[in-house]
Amino acid sequence: MSQIRHLSTSTVRPTSHNGQLAQRIELTPWEFRPIKLEYNQNGLLFHKSADEQVNKSLIQHLKSSLSRTLNIFYPLAGRLAVTENENNTLCIFIDCNDAGVQFVHAAADSVTLADILDSVYIPEDIVFNLIPMNEARNCDGISKPLLAVQVTELADGIFIGCSINHSVADGTSYWHFFNTWSEISRSGSDHKISQTPPVFDRHFFDGVIDLPLQIPFSYSEIFAGNPYINEASSDTSRIQVFHFPTEKVAQLKEKANAEMGTNNISSLQALMAHLWRATVRSAHDFNPDQEVIYFLMTDVRKRLKPPFPEEYLGNPVQLIVVKSTAGELLQNGLGWAAFHIHKMIASYTSDHVKKYLEDFVKTPNYISGMKNIKPATSAALFTGGSQRFNVYGNDFGWGRPLAVRNGASTKKDGRLIVYPGADEGSIEFQACLPTETLNAMAKDAEFMEALLT
């Protein structure tokens, strides 16, 4: 942390809303469930501009373009708010009060791009301090900003890190915001942007559930008591980025489909199966009969009938659970594992989503951590993110990003975050695993053959 100096902290607010202001946006079951979990943290690494004038005006320019972006994404400048009902329930919503976004300007004069890019493992002492609001929980959004930005000037680069409240926005909404901000920054105030505006309306729930939700928990239980216990990984775990080049992704997909006599297995499903099998092979203490689980966070916007718009601002994601034994997974090959994942994803229909919403209204609940989801006797991987996010298109005006990195909230054993690679069709995973597992994977010829070397 001593390498990074905070030079200033300020508040950025929208300048206007073009008459589109909705003062109150309800939390739905999807947004309430992670209320006790941590903020979503991501950041992008860039070269410094070759234009010294751009570097001198960088901070003011990014603040100004962020303010214009908040004219469009104005709920992110709000706070969570609560009404307590006479029947001892709560209604929780986003109060679009323009309280503002936190903006931190920092410097790390001795940190270079190579320090971040060339390490085998993510240098946590650097990267985790480039993204603000570590340890903030979503319920803290009642008093803390729903969005915080940190711009850190490195010796030869720039890092733009963001923390966003996960009860307000999922990955799709996060990158929609980031894509809009970068376009406004790149194109100037007079340019008509190509990004479609976000959708805040909750009428899509009409006929499925009633809003506002009445949550049968006390204020203190949600916002004060029952503190979230950090389930960060042990000191023996590390985060490593695995880059799968386009041709290797295609080969894995082709192999998985050929083994199963189908064309339905996607590139991502083949890659997840490849990683799942490699982690089990590399953990030598697994009993063949031990249960192994793959948790997948899935965007359900398009699974509903009628579908939600892609621009829906919220957290409409649900957990899909794929189970096997270690023995089955290793004996049956890549195609079997990939098709097993594919079947579970394909079986998750609009009826499943609607039933989830209806069941929540009958018995509201929140996630207090993965320990409440995973059986104690099982080993698990957990994948979030998407290879469809527009990560490398975020040019703020001085060039494309070099890399994407996650914050401290994602350092949990078994957590895999997927992103598109810099080259079209390539895919990368940021994997938090025990060091001994990562070392074994590095010696696993089958696994390594698919990586960019």
C-alpha positions as CSV (number, residue, x, y, z in Angstrom):
1,M,0.0,0.0,0.0
2,S,2.9,2.4,0.6
3,Q,3.6,2.3,-3.1
4,I,0.2,4.0,-3.8
5,R,-0.5,7.6,-2.6
6,H,-4.0,9.0,-2.5
7,L,-3.7,12.5,-3.8
8,S,-7.4,13.6,-3.6
9,T,-10.9,12.3,-3.0
10,S,-13.9,14.1,-4.4
11,T,-17.5,13.6,-5.2
12,V,-18.8,13.6,-8.8
13,R,-22.5,14.2,-9.4
14,P,-24.7,14.3,-12.5
15,T,-25.1,17.7,-14.1
16,S,-28.6,17.1,-15.5
17,H,-31.1,14.3,-16.2
18,N,-32.7,15.5,-19.3
19,G,-36.1,15.3,-17.6
20,Q,-35.9,11.5,-17.3
21,L,-35.4,11.3,-13.5
22,A,-37.1,8.4,-11.6
23,Q,-36.7,9.2,-7.9
24,R,-37.2,5.6,-6.6
25,I,-36.1,2.3,-8.1
26,E,-37.2,-0.9,-6.3
27,L,-34.9,-3.7,-5.4
28,T,-36.2,-7.0,-6.8
29,P,-35.4,-10.5,-5.4
30,W,-32.3,-10.6,-7.6
31,E,-31.0,-7.3,-6.2
32,F,-31.9,-8.1,-2.6
33,R,-30.3,-11.5,-2.4
34,P,-26.7,-10.3,-2.4
35,I,-27.4,-7.5,0.1
36,K,-24.8,-8.9,2.5
37,L,-22.1,-9.6,-0.1
38,E,-19.3,-7.4,-1.3
39,Y,-19.1,-4.8,-4.1
40,N,-18.2,-5.9,-7.6
41,Q,-14.6,-4.7,-8.3
42,N,-12.9,-4.4,-11.7
43,G,-10.3,-2.2,-13.3
44,L,-8.6,-1.6,-16.6
45,L,-4.9,-1.0,-17.2
46,F,-3.7,1.4,-19.9
47,H,-0.5,2.8,-21.4
48,K,-0.1,6.5,-20.7
49,S,-1.0,8.8,-23.5
50,A,1.9,9.9,-25.8
51,D,0.3,13.4,-25.7
52,E,1.5,15.2,-22.6
53,Q,-1.5,17.6,-22.7
54,V,-3.8,14.6,-22.4
55,N,-1.9,13.4,-19.3
56,K,-2.0,16.9,-17.7
57,S,-5.7,17.2,-18.1
58,L,-6.5,13.6,-17.4
59,I,-8.2,13.8,-14.0
60,Q,-10.4,16.8,-14.8
61,H,-11.3,15.2,-18.1
62,L,-12.3,11.9,-16.5
63,K,-14.3,13.7,-13.8
64,S,-16.2,15.7,-16.4
65,S,-16.9,12.8,-18.7
66,L,-18.0,10.7,-15.6
67,S,-20.4,13.5,-14.6
68,R,-21.9,13.4,-18.1
69,T,-22.2,9.6,-17.9
70,L,-24.1,9.9,-14.6
71,N,-26.6,12.1,-16.4
72,I,-27.5,8.8,-18.1
73,F,-26.7,6.4,-15.2
74,Y,-28.0,8.7,-12.5
75,P,-29.1,5.9,-10.1
76,L,-25.4,5.1,-9.6
77,A,-25.1,8.5,-7.9
78,G,-27.8,7.7,-5.4
79,R,-27.9,5.6,-2.2
80,L,-29.9,2.7,-0.9
81,A,-32.9,3.7,1.2
82,V,-35.4,1.9,3.4
83,T,-39.0,2.3,4.6
84,E,-40.0,0.4,7.7
85,N,-43.6,-0.8,7.5
86,E,-46.1,-1.3,10.3
87,N,-46.2,-5.1,9.7
88,N,-42.5,-5.2,10.7
89,T,-41.2,-5.5,7.1
90,L,-38.8,-3.4,5.1
91,C,-39.0,-2.0,1.6
92,I,-35.5,-1.3,0.1
93,F,-34.9,0.8,-3.0
94,I,-32.5,3.0,-4.8
95,D,-33.0,6.7,-3.8
96,C,-31.9,8.7,-6.8
97,N,-30.8,11.6,-4.7
98,D,-27.6,12.6,-6.5
99,A,-25.5,12.1,-3.4
100,G,-22.7,11.4,-5.8
101,V,-20.0,9.0,-6.8
102,Q,-16.6,8.8,-5.0
103,F,-13.7,9.8,-7.2
104,V,-10.1,9.1,-6.0
105,H,-7.0,10.4,-7.7
106,A,-3.9,8.4,-6.8
107,A,-0.3,7.9,-7.9
108,A,2.1,5.0,-7.8
109,D,5.3,6.5,-9.2
110,S,7.3,3.3,-8.6
111,V,4.8,0.9,-10.1
112,T,5.2,0.0,-13.8
113,L,3.0,-1.8,-16.3
114,A,5.4,-4.7,-16.2
115,D,4.9,-5.0,-12.4
116,I,1.3,-5.9,-13.0
117,L,1.5,-7.7,-16.4
118,D,4.6,-9.8,-16.1
119,S,4.0,-11.5,-12.7
120,V,2.9,-15.2,-12.8
121,Y,0.4,-14.4,-10.1
122,I,-1.6,-11.2,-9.7
123,P,0.5,-8.9,-7.5
124,E,-2.3,-8.4,-4.9
125,D,-0.4,-5.8,-2.8
126,I,-0.5,-3.5,-5.9
127,V,-3.7,-4.4,-7.8
128,F,-6.1,-4.7,-4.8
129,N,-5.1,-1.1,-3.8
130,L,-5.8,0.2,-7.3
131,I,-9.6,-0.4,-6.8
132,P,-11.5,1.5,-4.1
133,M,-13.9,0.5,-1.3
134,N,-12.3,-2.8,-0.4
135,E,-14.5,-4.7,2.1
136,A,-17.6,-2.6,1.4
137,R,-20.8,-4.7,1.5
138,N,-23.8,-4.0,-0.6
139,C,-25.9,-3.1,2.5
140,D,-23.3,-0.3,3.1
141,G,-24.9,1.5,0.1
142,I,-27.3,3.1,2.5
143,S,-24.5,5.5,3.5
144,K,-21.7,4.8,1.1
145,P,-21.5,5.6,-2.6
146,L,-23.0,2.9,-4.9
147,L,-20.1,3.6,-7.2
148,A,-16.5,4.5,-6.5
149,V,-13.8,5.2,-9.0
150,Q,-10.0,5.4,-8.5
151,V,-7.7,6.7,-11.2
152,T,-4.1,5.8,-10.4
153,E,-1.2,7.3,-12.4
154,L,1.6,4.7,-12.6
155,A,5.2,5.2,-13.8
156,D,4.3,4.4,-17.4
157,G,0.5,3.7,-17.3
158,I,-2.9,4.5,-16.0
159,F,-5.3,2.2,-14.0
160,I,-9.0,3.0,-13.8
161,G,-10.6,0.9,-11.1
162,C,-14.3,0.8,-10.1
163,S,-16.3,-0.7,-7.3
164,I,-20.0,-0.9,-7.9
165,N,-22.8,-2.0,-5.5
166,H,-23.8,-5.6,-6.6
167,S,-27.4,-5.0,-5.3
168,V,-27.6,-2.3,-8.0
169,A,-25.7,-3.7,-10.9
170,D,-24.4,-7.0,-12.2
171,G,-21.5,-7.5,-14.7
172,T,-23.7,-6.6,-17.7
173,S,-24.8,-3.4,-16.1
174,Y,-21.3,-2.6,-14.9
175,W,-19.7,-2.9,-18.4
176,H,-22.6,-1.1,-19.9
177,F,-21.8,1.9,-17.7
178,F,-18.0,1.5,-18.4
179,N,-18.6,1.3,-22.2
180,T,-20.8,4.5,-22.0
181,W,-18.3,6.4,-19.9
182,S,-15.3,5.5,-22.2
183,E,-17.3,6.5,-25.3
184,I,-18.2,9.9,-23.8
185,S,-14.6,10.4,-22.7
186,R,-13.3,9.5,-26.1
187,S,-15.8,11.3,-28.2
188,G,-16.4,14.6,-26.4
189,S,-19.5,16.4,-25.1
190,D,-21.0,17.2,-28.5
191,H,-20.9,13.6,-29.9
192,K,-24.1,11.5,-30.0
193,I,-23.1,8.3,-28.3
194,S,-23.9,4.9,-29.8
195,Q,-24.6,3.2,-26.4
196,T,-28.2,2.4,-25.7
197,P,-29.3,4.1,-22.4
198,P,-30.0,1.9,-19.4
199,V,-33.5,0.7,-18.5
200,F,-34.6,1.4,-14.9
201,D,-38.3,0.4,-15.2
202,R,-39.6,-2.5,-13.1
203,H,-42.8,-3.1,-15.0
204,F,-41.3,-6.3,-16.4
205,F,-42.3,-7.9,-13.1
206,D,-46.0,-7.1,-13.5
207,G,-48.0,-10.3,-13.3
208,V,-45.1,-12.2,-11.8
209,I,-44.5,-10.6,-8.4
210,D,-45.7,-7.4,-6.7
211,L,-43.3,-4.5,-6.0
212,P,-42.2,-3.0,-3.7
213,L,-41.0,-6.2,-1.9
214,Q,-41.9,-6.4,1.7
215,I,-38.8,-8.0,3.4
216,P,-39.5,-9.7,6.8
217,F,-36.2,-8.7,8.4
218,S,-35.4,-6.0,10.9
219,Y,-33.4,-3.0,9.9
220,S,-30.5,-3.9,12.2
221,E,-30.3,-7.4,10.8
222,I,-29.8,-6.1,7.2
223,F,-27.9,-2.9,7.8
224,A,-26.2,-3.3,11.1
225,G,-26.3,-6.8,12.7
226,N,-25.1,-10.1,11.4
227,P,-21.9,-8.8,9.8
228,Y,-20.7,-10.5,6.6
229,I,-17.8,-12.7,7.3
230,N,-15.1,-12.3,4.7
231,E,-14.6,-15.7,3.0
232,A,-11.3,-14.7,1.4
233,S,-9.0,-17.5,0.4
234,S,-6.1,-18.6,2.5
235,D,-2.7,-17.1,2.4
236,T,-1.6,-20.2,0.3
237,S,-3.9,-19.2,-2.5
238,R,-3.0,-17.0,-5.5
239,I,-4.8,-15.5,-8.5
240,Q,-3.5,-16.4,-11.9
241,V,-4.7,-15.3,-15.3
242,F,-5.1,-18.1,-18.0
243,H,-5.2,-16.8,-21.6
244,F,-6.8,-19.2,-24.1
245,P,-6.1,-18.0,-27.7
246,T,-8.7,-18.1,-30.4
247,E,-7.5,-21.2,-32.1
248,K,-7.2,-23.2,-28.9
249,V,-10.7,-22.2,-27.9
250,A,-12.0,-23.4,-31.2
251,Q,-10.1,-26.7,-30.8
252,L,-11.5,-27.4,-27.4
253,K,-15.0,-26.7,-28.6
254,E,-14.6,-28.9,-31.6
255,K,-13.1,-31.7,-29.4
256,A,-15.9,-31.6,-26.9
257,N,-18.7,-31.6,-29.5
258,A,-17.0,-34.4,-31.5
259,E,-16.7,-36.6,-28.3
260,M,-20.5,-36.2,-27.7
261,G,-21.7,-36.3,-31.3
262,T,-23.3,-32.8,-31.0
263,N,-22.9,-29.2,-32.1
264,N,-24.5,-27.7,-29.0
265,I,-21.6,-27.3,-26.7
266,S,-20.4,-23.7,-26.7
267,S,-16.8,-22.4,-26.5
268,L,-17.3,-21.3,-23.0
269,Q,-18.8,-24.6,-21.8
270,A,-15.8,-26.5,-23.3
271,L,-13.4,-24.1,-21.6
272,M,-15.2,-24.4,-18.2
273,A,-15.1,-28.2,-18.5
274,H,-11.4,-28.1,-19.4
275,L,-10.7,-26.0,-16.3
276,W,-12.9,-28.1,-14.0
277,R,-11.2,-31.3,-15.0
278,A,-7.7,-29.8,-14.6
279,T,-8.4,-28.5,-11.1
280,V,-9.7,-31.9,-10.0
281,R,-6.7,-33.7,-11.6
282,S,-4.4,-31.2,-9.8
283,A,-5.9,-31.7,-6.4
284,H,-4.3,-35.0,-5.6
285,D,-6.2,-35.6,-2.3
286,F,-9.6,-36.0,-4.1
287,N,-11.4,-39.3,-3.5
288,P,-13.0,-40.6,-6.7
289,D,-16.4,-40.6,-4.8
290,Q,-16.1,-37.1,-3.6
291,E,-18.7,-34.7,-4.9
292,V,-17.4,-31.8,-7.0
293,I,-19.6,-28.8,-7.9
294,Y,-19.4,-26.2,-10.6
295,F,-21.5,-23.1,-9.7
296,L,-22.3,-20.8,-12.6
297,M,-23.7,-17.3,-12.3
298,T,-26.0,-16.9,-15.3
299,D,-27.6,-13.7,-16.7
300,V,-31.4,-14.5,-17.0
301,R,-32.4,-11.4,-19.0
302,K,-32.9,-13.4,-22.2
303,R,-34.2,-16.5,-20.5
304,L,-37.5,-14.8,-19.6
305,K,-40.5,-14.8,-21.9
306,P,-40.9,-12.0,-22.9
307,P,-37.1,-11.3,-22.3
308,F,-35.8,-8.3,-20.3
309,P,-33.9,-5.7,-22.3
310,E,-30.1,-6.2,-22.2
311,E,-29.9,-2.6,-20.8
312,Y,-31.9,-3.5,-17.7
313,L,-30.0,-1.9,-14.8
314,G,-29.9,-4.4,-12.0
315,N,-28.6,-7.8,-11.0
316,P,-30.8,-10.4,-12.8
317,V,-28.4,-13.3,-12.3
318,Q,-29.1,-16.7,-10.9
319,L,-27.0,-19.7,-9.8
320,I,-26.9,-22.8,-11.8
321,V,-25.4,-25.8,-10.1
322,V,-23.6,-28.6,-11.9
323,K,-22.6,-31.7,-9.8
324,S,-20.4,-34.7,-10.4
325,T,-18.1,-37.0,-8.6
326,A,-14.3,-36.5,-9.0
327,G,-14.2,-40.0,-10.6
328,E,-17.0,-39.4,-13.1
329,L,-15.5,-36.1,-14.1
330,L,-12.0,-37.5,-14.9
331,Q,-13.1,-40.9,-16.3
332,N,-15.6,-39.5,-18.9
333,G,-13.5,-37.0,-20.7
334,L,-13.8,-33.3,-21.8
335,G,-17.0,-33.8,-23.9
336,W,-18.9,-35.5,-21.1
337,A,-18.0,-32.7,-18.7
338,A,-18.9,-29.9,-21.2
339,F,-22.2,-31.6,-22.2
340,H,-23.0,-32.0,-18.5
341,I,-22.6,-28.3,-18.0
342,H,-24.5,-27.5,-21.2
343,K,-27.5,-29.6,-20.2
344,M,-27.8,-27.8,-16.9
345,I,-27.7,-24.4,-18.5
346,A,-30.1,-25.3,-21.3
347,S,-32.6,-26.8,-18.8
348,Y,-32.9,-23.4,-17.0
349,T,-36.1,-22.0,-18.6
350,S,-38.3,-19.0,-18.1
351,D,-40.5,-21.1,-15.9
352,H,-37.5,-21.8,-13.6
353,V,-36.8,-18.0,-13.4
354,K,-40.4,-17.1,-12.6
355,K,-40.7,-19.9,-10.0
356,Y,-37.6,-18.5,-8.3
357,L,-39.1,-15.1,-8.1
358,E,-42.4,-16.4,-6.8
359,D,-40.7,-18.6,-4.2
360,F,-38.6,-15.7,-3.0
361,V,-41.8,-13.7,-2.3
362,K,-43.1,-16.5,-0.2
363,T,-39.8,-17.0,1.7
364,P,-37.5,-14.0,1.3
365,N,-33.8,-14.7,2.0
366,Y,-30.3,-13.4,1.4
367,I,-26.9,-14.9,0.7
368,S,-24.5,-14.7,3.5
369,G,-21.6,-16.4,1.7
370,M,-20.7,-19.4,-0.3
371,K,-20.6,-21.5,2.9
372,N,-24.3,-21.3,3.0
373,I,-24.6,-22.7,-0.6
374,K,-21.9,-25.3,-0.9
375,P,-22.1,-28.6,1.1
376,A,-19.2,-29.0,3.5
377,T,-18.3,-32.3,1.9
378,S,-18.0,-30.9,-1.6
379,A,-15.2,-29.2,-3.5
380,A,-16.4,-26.3,-5.7
381,L,-15.6,-23.9,-8.5
382,F,-17.6,-20.7,-9.0
383,T,-17.6,-18.9,-12.3
384,G,-18.8,-15.3,-12.9
385,G,-18.2,-12.8,-15.6
386,S,-18.8,-13.3,-19.4
387,Q,-16.7,-13.6,-22.5
388,R,-19.3,-11.3,-24.1
389,F,-18.5,-8.2,-22.1
390,N,-17.0,-5.4,-24.1
391,V,-13.9,-5.0,-22.0
392,Y,-11.2,-4.2,-24.6
393,G,-13.3,-1.7,-26.5
394,N,-13.0,0.8,-23.5
395,D,-10.9,3.5,-25.2
396,F,-11.1,6.7,-23.1
397,G,-9.3,8.7,-25.7
398,W,-5.7,7.5,-25.6
399,G,-5.9,3.8,-26.6
400,R,-7.3,0.4,-25.8
401,P,-6.7,-1.2,-22.4
402,L,-3.9,-3.7,-21.9
403,A,-5.5,-5.8,-19.3
404,V,-8.5,-6.2,-17.0
405,R,-8.0,-7.0,-13.3
406,N,-10.3,-7.8,-10.3
407,G,-10.3,-6.4,-6.8
408,A,-10.0,-8.0,-3.4
409,S,-13.6,-9.0,-3.2
410,T,-13.0,-11.7,-5.8
411,K,-10.2,-13.4,-3.9
412,K,-12.0,-16.5,-2.7
413,D,-10.9,-20.1,-3.3
414,G,-12.4,-21.6,-6.4
415,R,-13.5,-18.3,-7.9
416,L,-13.0,-18.1,-11.6
417,I,-13.8,-14.8,-13.5
418,V,-14.2,-15.1,-17.2
419,Y,-13.5,-12.2,-19.7
420,P,-13.0,-11.9,-23.4
421,G,-9.3,-11.9,-24.4
422,A,-7.7,-8.9,-26.2
423,D,-7.9,-10.8,-29.5
424,E,-11.3,-11.6,-31.0
425,G,-12.5,-15.1,-30.0
426,S,-9.9,-15.5,-27.3
427,I,-11.0,-16.0,-23.7
428,E,-9.3,-15.5,-20.3
429,F,-10.0,-16.7,-16.8
430,Q,-8.8,-15.1,-13.6
431,A,-8.6,-18.0,-11.2
432,C,-8.1,-18.0,-7.5
433,L,-6.8,-21.4,-6.4
434,P,-4.4,-22.9,-3.9
435,T,-0.8,-22.4,-4.9
436,E,-0.2,-26.2,-4.9
437,T,-3.1,-26.6,-7.3
438,L,-1.8,-23.9,-9.7
439,N,1.7,-25.5,-9.5
440,A,0.3,-28.9,-10.5
441,M,-1.8,-27.4,-13.3
442,A,1.4,-25.8,-14.7
443,K,2.8,-29.4,-15.0
444,D,-0.4,-30.8,-16.5
445,A,0.4,-31.2,-20.2
446,E,-3.3,-31.6,-21.2
447,F,-4.3,-28.3,-19.5
448,M,-1.2,-26.3,-20.6
449,E,-1.5,-27.3,-24.2
450,A,-4.6,-25.1,-24.6
451,L,-3.0,-21.9,-23.2
452,L,-1.2,-19.0,-24.8
453,T,2.5,-19.4,-24.1
